[in-house]
Amino acid sequence: MASDVTSGARLIDGVALARELRAEVAADVAALHERGVTPGLTVVLVGDDAASAVYVGAKEKASREAGMAGDTIRLPASTTQNALLALVETLNGDPSVHGILVQMPLPAHIDPDAVITHIRPEKDVDGFHPVNVGKLLIGHTDGFAPCTPSGVQHMLARYGVETRGADCVVVGRSTIVGKPMAALMMQSGSGADSTVTVCHSRTRDLASHTRRADILIVAAGRARMITAGMVKPGAVVIDVGMNRIADASTRSGTRLAGDVDFDAVRKVASLITPVPGGVGPMTIAMLLRNTVRAAQRTLDA
């Protein structure tokens, strides 16, 4: 995998890596077409959150480019929880829908856990259903792992990062990234076998933990919180953060920044992901791959 080596750490090019993965997905989709199956991903968007709308649009576009059926159902913010659950039940029973994703966040009157648990585990391509979470923790590979952590693990493998026996520090304990990331890295097998430490907002002396990391994965939601002095020289740094900060030099007056002080940490690390263009593109690519896996399993059933 080619990387930019002009200054300090090599860049992990998430855009190029996601493009490669999506090409692999498209080949799998073509093989399924020959067997009479078109993988179908249905995304449900409730309300008018602007960021969610952009993200959902990207998922739909990527699905169609891969030859999949990518549908989006848009519902008003006033949609009741019962109505949303009824829609999910309809999609559960639709054999042409292999993957169901209800975009978060939901309006305040809808319980996200109730919605997630209503999706059949075999169609939960986001990997958030308790059954899939349990399989991940146990180490079973027949479930679906959340897309962003899976994308990070895929990045590490493609760039030849040795994870076996490595000290891996995960900063952040969300159910979307931090916890499943730690679970993936501690499993037995290729791309894992790491010794994992999970840090969070109550961790004492965060830097004492991050400076031990051979692999540092940051998903805390705080812009540029990881500085150069908190990173072990030669470490691999994966920045999952996506924060909008003020920048008077841009037309909008803002720009995207990660949880890592990129310019400073790049001088210390050996490999680093940029923001944007790092982990982000991998999330959608892994979602497509999960959907294809779900479609393949209907043929094996």
N, C-alpha and C positions, 0 to 999 in steps of 0.2 A: 504494500500500500504506500503510494507516494505521499510525502509530507513536505511542508515548507520548513526548510532548515536555515533560513536566512538570519535568524536571531534567536539564540537561546534554544529552548526546548522545541522539539519537532511538534508541529500541529497535527492533531488527529482530525482529519477532514471528514466530518459527519455527512456533509452533502454528497461527496463522492461515494462514501461507503453506503449510504442509504440508496443511492442510484444503483449500485451493484446489487444490493439486496432486492430492490424492487424488480430488477431485471430477472433475478432468480425466481422471484414470485411469479412474474409474468410467464416464465417458462413452465412453472408448475400449473398455472391456470390453463395454459394451452393444452397441457396433458390431460387435465380434467375435462376440458371441452371435448376432447376426443372420446371421452367415456360418457359424454352426455350430461356433464355437470358444470354449471356456472356458479362459482363461489359467490355468495351474496352477503353483503354487509349492509345492515340497516342502522343508521344513526338517528337517534331521537333528540331533538333540540327543543327544550321548553323555555320560552321567554325570549328576550331580545338582548342578551349579553353580547356586546360587540366582539370581545375577544373569542368567546365560544363560537360565534357565528363564523369568524374567519377560520378558526381551527377546523370546524365541521366542514366548511367548504373545501379545505385542503384535503381532508380525508375522502370526501366524495370524488374529487378530481383524481386523486391517486388511485382509488379503487377502479375507476373507469379506465384510466391509462393502463392498468395492469390486466384489463380484460374482464374484470369482475363486475358484478351488478352492485353498484354503490348507490343506495337510495338514502335520502334524508327526509325525515318526517318532522316538520316544524309545527310546534304547538304554541298557543298563546300562554303567557305567564299565568293567566287565570285558570289554567287546566287543573282539575282536582287530582288528588293523589289516586283516587279510585279509577278515574278515567285513564290515567297514565298506566296504572297496573293492568287495566283491561287491555290496553294497547300492547303492552309487553306480553301478556298472555296470548294474544292473537299472533304476535311474531314468534313466540315459542312454538306454536303449532303450525307455522308456515314452513314447509319443507324447502322452499326456495331461499329461505333466510338461514344462513349458516352462522352468522355472527350478529349479535345485538350489542349496541353501545348506546347507553343513555348519557348524554353529555352533562358533565358537572361544571359549575354548580347548578343546582336546581333552585327554584323559588323557595322561599323560607317555609312555606306551608307544606312542602313535600319532604318526607323523610327519605334521604338517599339510601339508607340501609335497607328500608323496605323495598325499594325499587331494585337495588342490586341483588338482593336475595330472591327476588321474583324471577329474575332471568335464569333460565336453565343453565347449569354449569357447563354443559357441552356447547352452549352458544355464547358463553361469557368470555369473549375474546379480549376483554380488558383485564381479565384475571383477578377480579375483585370479589367474586362470590366466595363465601366461606369454604365451600368444598374445594375450590381451586387454591385458596390460601392454605388450607390444610395440606393439600397434596404437595404444595411447594415446600412447606416446612418439613414434612415427612421425607421428602426427597423423591417422590413419585414424579415421573416425567410425562404422564398421560393427561395432566391438567394444563391450564394456561397460566403462565406467569405474567405479571403486569408488564406493559410494553416498554416503558422507559428503563426500568432495571434490566430487562432482557436486552434492550438495545445497548446499554453500557457494557454488559458482559460480552455481547457480540463484538463491540469495538475493541475490547481488550484482546479478544482472541484473534481478530483480524490483524491487529498490530503486533502480534507476537509477544504480548506481555505475559511473563511467567507469573501465574497466580498461585501455584502450588507452594504452600509454606510461607507465602508473602504476608506481611502485616498489612491488612486492609482496614482503613479507618473510614467509616461512613458518618458524615455529619448531617444529622436530620433523622427523625424517626416517624415520618409520615407513613400512612398505610399505602400510599401511592408509590413512593420511591424508597424511603429510608429502610423501613422494615423488610420489604421484599428484596431489596438490594442486598442487605446483610444475609438474608436467608439463602439467596442464590450463591453468594461468594463462599459461604461456609459448607456448602454441600460437598459430597465426595464426587470427584470426577474431573473431567477436562474443563478448564475455564473457571475452576473453583479451588477447593482445598486450601482456602486462605484462613488465616487467623484473624478474626473480625472483631473490631471494637466499634460500638455504636455510640456516638456523642450527640448531645442535644442541648436545649436551652438551659438545663440544670447541671450540665457537666462542669465540674471544677477544673480550672486550669486547662482549658481546651487545647492550648498550644502544646502542652506536654504530651498530649495524645497524637495530635496531627503531625508533630515532628518525628514520630516513630514510624509513620506510614510509608511503606513502599508504594502502596496504591491508596490515594486519597480521593474519596468520592464525596462531593459536597452538594447537598440538597436541602439547605436550611431556609432559603427564601430571604436572605439578608444580603444586600448588594455589597460586594467586595469585602466580605468579612474575613476571608482568608488572605493574610498578607505573606510576603516572602519569608519573613522570620518564623512563620508557622509551618514551613514546608521543609522536609528533609531533602538535601541536595540529591538530585537524580530521581526523585519520586515521579510517579505517573499521577497526574492530577486530572480528574474528571469533574467538570463543572456542570451540574444539572440546573443551576439557578437561572432564572429569567426575570430580571427586575428592570423596571423602567425608571431611569434617573434623569435629573435635569442636565441639559447640555445646551448652552446658549449658542454653540457653533452650528447646530443643526436647524433645519427649517422648522421642524416641529417643536424645538426647544427641549426635546428629550431624546434619549437613546437607550438601547438595551444594554444591560450589564449583567454579568453572572454573579455568583456568590464568591468568586475568587478575584483578587486584584490581579488581573491578567498580565498587564505589562510588567509588574514587579515579579510575580511568581514564575513567569516564563523564563526569567533569567536563572532560576534555581532548578526547576523541574527538568526531566528528560523528555517527557511527553505531556501535552496539555490539550484540552479541548477549548476552542474559542466559543464565545457567545456573541452573536448567533453563529450558526453553522457547525455546531458540535453535536451535542446530544439530541437536540430538537428534531432534526430530520429523521433520526433513527426511530423515534416513537411511532410515527405513522408507518414506517416500513415494517416494524415488528407487528403492528396491528394487522397489516395486510397478510403477513406470514401466518399469524394466528388464525385468521379467517380461512386461509387456504388449508391449514391443518384441520380445521373444523369440518370443512367440506370433504377432505380426503377421508375422514373418519366415518362419514355417512356411507361411503362405499365399502368400508371394511366391516361395518356393523352387521 
